[in-house]
Amino acid sequence: IGDGEWGPLAGSGSCATVPADTVQPGPPPSPAVLRAGFPHGDFGNAARAAALLAAGGEVAVLKISLGGFDTHRGQPAAHAALLEQLGGGLAALRQALVELGRWDSTLIMTYS
């Protein structure tokens, strides 16, 4: 969900890039996903989209991305803002997955 960079998933079979703002809840939207309080911004939108897809139960692997860490100036402030987005999005995603009963079967990893 997000950019087209596949990272460690490259060449892993049938994959599709989905812009986060195009993922719509199925009927009816899961209350857990709606209550989770996803932060505003690209990563929050991608995390919410991941939770909506997880609520359907038919997607085995999701990759969401947050770019912008490769900085050369103003790195402390830039990284602080990016890490705040990452933390808020992951916390909301966890809350939604717990409420959906999917947390115990979910693996989350990060890479750079």
C-alpha positions in Angstrom: 0.0 0.0 0.0 1.6 3.2 -1.1 4.7 3.4 -3.3 5.7 0.7 -5.9 8.9 -0.2 -4.1 8.7 -3.9 -3.1 11.9 -4.3 -1.1 12.2 -7.8 0.3 8.9 -8.8 -1.4 10.3 -8.2 -4.9 9.7 -11.2 -7.2 7.4 -12.9 -4.7 4.6 -13.8 -7.1 1.3 -12.0 -7.6 1.7 -8.5 -6.1 -0.2 -5.3 -6.7 0.5 -1.7 -5.7 -2.6 0.0 -4.2 -2.7 3.7 -3.4 -3.8 4.0 0.2 -6.6 6.5 -0.7 -8.3 4.0 -3.0 -8.9 1.3 -0.4 -12.5 1.4 0.6 -14.1 -0.5 3.4 -16.3 -3.4 2.3 -19.9 -3.5 3.5 -20.1 -2.7 6.4 -16.8 -1.2 7.5 -15.3 -2.9 10.5 -16.0 -0.9 13.7 -12.5 -1.8 15.0 -10.9 -0.1 12.0 -13.0 2.9 12.4 -12.3 3.2 16.2 -8.6 2.8 16.0 -7.8 6.5 15.5 -5.3 6.3 12.7 -3.2 9.5 12.4 -3.5 11.8 9.5 -1.0 11.6 6.7 0.2 9.1 4.2 1.4 6.5 6.6 -1.7 6.7 8.8 -3.8 6.3 5.7 -1.8 3.3 4.5 -2.0 1.7 8.0 -5.8 2.2 8.0 -6.0 0.7 4.5 -4.0 -2.3 5.7 -6.4 -2.7 8.6 -9.4 -2.5 6.2 -7.8 -5.2 4.0 -7.0 -7.4 7.0 -10.6 -7.1 8.2 -11.6 -8.9 5.0 -9.2 -11.8 5.9 -8.2 -12.6 2.3 -4.9 -10.9 2.0 -1.9 -12.9 3.3 0.9 -10.2 3.1 0.7 -6.4 3.2 3.5 -4.0 2.8 3.0 -0.4 3.7 5.8 2.2 3.2 7.0 5.4 4.8 9.7 7.2 2.8 11.8 10.2 3.5 14.4 8.8 5.9 17.3 9.4 3.6 18.0 12.9 4.7 21.2 15.0 4.5 20.1 18.1 6.3 17.9 18.7 9.3 18.0 15.0 10.0 17.0 15.2 13.7 13.8 17.1 13.1 12.9 15.1 9.9 13.5 11.8 11.6 11.5 12.8 14.7 8.5 13.7 12.5 8.8 10.4 10.5 9.2 8.3 13.6 6.1 10.0 15.1 4.1 9.0 12.0 5.5 5.5 12.1 4.7 5.0 15.8 1.2 6.5 15.6 0.3 4.4 12.5 1.7 1.2 14.0 -0.1 1.8 17.3 -3.4 2.4 15.6 -2.9 -0.7 13.3 -2.1 -2.8 16.3 -5.3 -1.6 18.1 -7.4 -2.4 15.0 -5.8 -5.8 14.6 -6.4 -6.7 18.3 -10.1 -5.7 18.0 -10.4 -7.7 14.8 -8.8 -10.8 16.5 -6.0 -10.8 13.9 -3.1 -9.5 16.1 -1.9 -12.9 17.3 -1.5 -14.1 13.7 0.2 -10.9 12.5 4.0 -10.4 12.0 5.1 -6.8 11.6 8.7 -6.0 10.5 10.5 -2.9 9.5 13.5 -2.5 7.1 15.5 0.2 5.6 
